[in-house]
Structures are given as C-alpha cells and as structure tokens.
Amino acid sequence: MTTTPSSLQPIETVEIQNAIDIAAPIEIAFEAMLDELGPDAQMEDGTAMPFKLEAWPGGRWYRDLGRNSGHLWGHVQVIKPPTLLEICGPLMMSYPAMNHLQYRFAA
C-alpha cells in the first residue's frame, strides 16, 4: 500500500502566547517562575499541586504522587538562566503528543 499526499492527515498546531510585565529584577522573576512550575504550583482554585522541576538540560518536570507513582509532564530542553526555559513532552496529555513550552525573559 502506498500513501499519497492526499490521504495524509494534516498536522495541527496551536500556538498560545502571553506577554506580561513583572516589576522585579530578571533574576528574581526567573527564580519565581521556576518555583511556580515546581514546589509552589497550584490549581486554579488555589489548591496545592506541587511539581518537581529539575532545572538542568534533560531534567524532568513531573508530579510526584509518592510511592513511585506520578505524572511525567516533560523534559527541560533548554535552560539559560535568567532568560530562557524550554520544556518539551506530553505535558498534561495521556496519549501520544508532543508539546513545547517556552518561557522567555527580557530585562
């Protein structure tokens, strides 16, 4: 069986961007972002949902539920403190998917 271009499924992409101003030095803002993605993470209602973020290339971003259980959200692809963090992986999806999350800081 051969596959022709007309029978291929299209690749669907969604891009979401958000820019905010933070009244703090760039180093402090970057560290606060790491905390928010890690031990200080919360659900929308304010309930704690702590994650682990290993802040080095190849480091994991995951939710540790204890007793060797949890959820892998992604891996650190690029980290250049205090200006850039990129994470790639399934994020919150439980099926085959690739996502890319980028935090970019400028003074």
C-alpha positions in Angstrom: 0.0 0.0 0.0 1.4 3.4 -0.9 0.5 6.6 0.8 -0.3 9.6 -1.3 -0.2 13.2 0.0 -4.0 13.5 -0.4 -4.5 10.7 2.1 -2.3 12.1 4.8 -3.7 13.7 7.9 -2.8 17.3 8.3 -0.6 18.3 11.2 -2.5 20.5 13.6 -0.7 23.2 15.5 -2.0 25.5 18.2 0.2 28.4 19.4 -0.7 30.4 22.5 1.3 33.5 23.5 1.1 35.7 26.6 3.3 38.6 27.5 3.4 40.2 30.9 5.4 42.9 32.6 6.9 42.0 36.0 8.2 44.7 38.4 11.2 42.7 39.6 14.8 42.1 38.5 15.0 39.5 35.8 16.9 37.0 38.1 14.2 37.1 40.7 11.4 36.8 38.1 13.1 33.7 36.6 13.5 32.0 40.0 9.9 32.8 40.9 8.8 31.1 37.6 10.9 28.0 38.5 9.2 27.9 41.9 5.7 28.3 40.3 6.4 25.4 37.9 7.8 23.4 40.8 7.0 23.2 44.5 4.7 26.3 44.6 2.4 25.1 41.7 -1.3 25.5 42.3 -4.6 24.5 40.6 -6.9 27.3 39.5 -8.8 27.2 42.8 -5.5 27.7 44.8 -5.2 24.0 45.9 -1.5 23.0 46.0 -0.3 20.8 43.2 3.4 20.6 43.7 5.6 19.5 40.9 9.3 18.7 40.7 11.4 20.6 38.1 14.9 19.5 37.6 16.4 22.8 36.3 19.1 21.5 34.0 19.2 20.2 30.4 17.4 16.9 30.3 15.9 17.4 33.7 12.3 16.1 34.3 9.2 18.2 35.0 6.8 15.8 36.8 4.2 15.5 39.6 5.4 13.2 42.3 2.5 11.4 44.0 4.8 9.3 46.3 5.3 5.6 46.4 6.9 5.6 42.9 3.8 7.0 41.2 3.2 10.3 39.4 2.9 12.0 36.1 5.7 13.0 33.7 4.9 16.3 32.0 8.1 16.9 30.1 11.9 17.4 30.0 13.9 20.5 30.1 15.1 21.0 26.5 16.9 24.4 27.0 17.7 26.4 30.2 19.7 29.6 30.1 19.1 31.4 33.4 17.7 34.0 33.7 16.4 34.4 30.2 15.1 31.1 28.8 13.4 27.9 29.8 12.0 25.4 27.2 10.2 22.2 28.1 9.1 19.5 25.6 7.0 16.5 26.2 3.4 15.3 26.5 2.5 18.0 29.2 -0.9 17.1 30.6 -1.8 14.7 27.8 -2.1 10.9 28.3 -1.8 10.0 24.7 0.9 10.3 22.1 1.5 14.1 21.6 4.5 16.5 21.5 4.2 19.9 23.1 6.7 22.7 23.5 6.5 25.2 26.4 8.8 28.3 26.3 9.4 31.0 29.0 11.5 33.8 27.6 12.6 36.7 29.9 13.9 40.1 28.9 15.0 42.9 31.2 
